[in-house]
Amino acid sequence: MRNLNKLSAVDAAAAVAAKRISSVELVEACLAQINQREPTVGAWVCLDREQVLRDARECDAGPSRGPLHGVPVGVKDNIDTRDLPTEYGSRIYRGHRPQRDAACVNLARRAGGIIMGKTVTTEFAMFEPNKTANPHNLLHTPGGSSSGSAAAVADFHVPVAFGTQSAGSIIRPSAYCGVVGYKPTFNTFAPDGIKPIGASLDTLGVIVRSVGDLQLMWNVLQGQAARRLAALRQNPRIGLCRTPFWYEAAPEQCTALELAGARLANAGFVVEEIVLPGWFRTLNDLHARLMAYEVARNHVFEFDVARRDLLGKRTRAQFELGWSISPEEYLEGRAALHRARKDFGFFCEGFDAIMTPASPGEAPPIAGTGDPVFNSMWTLLGVPAVTLPVGVGPKGLPVGVQFVARTDDDLALLEVCRRMEVVFSDRFDCK
């Protein structure tokens, strides 16, 4: 079996379990790819190659521990690991060593996964770019804040990596890098051991290359071996939603959404264009203010005058904005948030998924991380979201479409996305 590093997590785990390949062979193939590509892509903060190989040999020598047995996993560097530094993308935390693993890392290890290393995040998982480049074009951003995780999966360093999202930090990088990203319903996966940004928004998710791997990781992160897939109607009903921010979409993203809708309709899906309630156009601004308020109060230590000069300009600006917002304004915003979540639940009644842009278009130049304009609203609403790669833009970079669903309809969304993934197996030209 060749190109082991290109196997999906599901296929890799099955091959290891059947003894068709060893975990050592799989890890060595991933390390070889990292050795070749890491000097230019820059997806990793730290790797302990010797420890990873020891873990792989231990997997091969013992019985299966679970559905991830012998499979390497990337961990975003805002997630605590006991045996690797966790620096949160910040100079303030250089060499920081947590005392224990985050819950998601523990669950991955318990399922037999091998922690390959720590992937690059932007500073405190916000907007300050870090070293990672888009593996499709090194002059372009992989997005943020799950920069390294998206790049590592897209460039075949690992089949799966953890990401987090408080605005658009899983969905947008996945779209830019041409992989599959999943932000679950708010509070679906345990946040223990993840440095907080905003208590109303922070969500742990995963980045992979196939929807089947999302279903696998859902089971892993719920601490169970398997779960029956959700039942769907024969012709799933999809709402095509341009959102109030359609004017921000580049031509390639407009084309991607329209062609994706047409292709789904031709494949037997029922596709209906829908328009969100008018007041939803205020939700991105609401998201920005709630996030800034919570960010500032979660980073009092870092914003202290003794450490303030170590912060990037974008990070510092977020803290300053947060401290300019009063508790009264924050509580008014929380009330609007609760109303929006309730209204959206009624709005998408009867739809199996809502399709919407995943990003403004192709990945922009590497100086920034891109705009979460098509992500923030869905994060604020707390609903599950999946991005699927569907096309290629005029610069030869990936273009994705995002699918969202009602709160806690995650398993149904994953199943409908699994069906749609087949429809998009041939990427279309979005020029």
Beta strands, then each sheet from edge to edge (+ up, - down):
strand 1: 44-47
strand 2: 72-76
strand 3: 114-119
strand 4: 160-165
strand 5: 180-183
strand 6: 203-208
strand 7: 237-241
strand 8: 270-274
strand 9: 353-357
strand 10: 385-392
strand 11: 398-404
strand 12: 428-429
sheet 1: 1+ 3- 2- 4- 6+ 5- 10+ 11- 9+ 7+ 8+
sheet 2: 1+ 3- 2- 4- 6+ 5- 10+ 12+
end
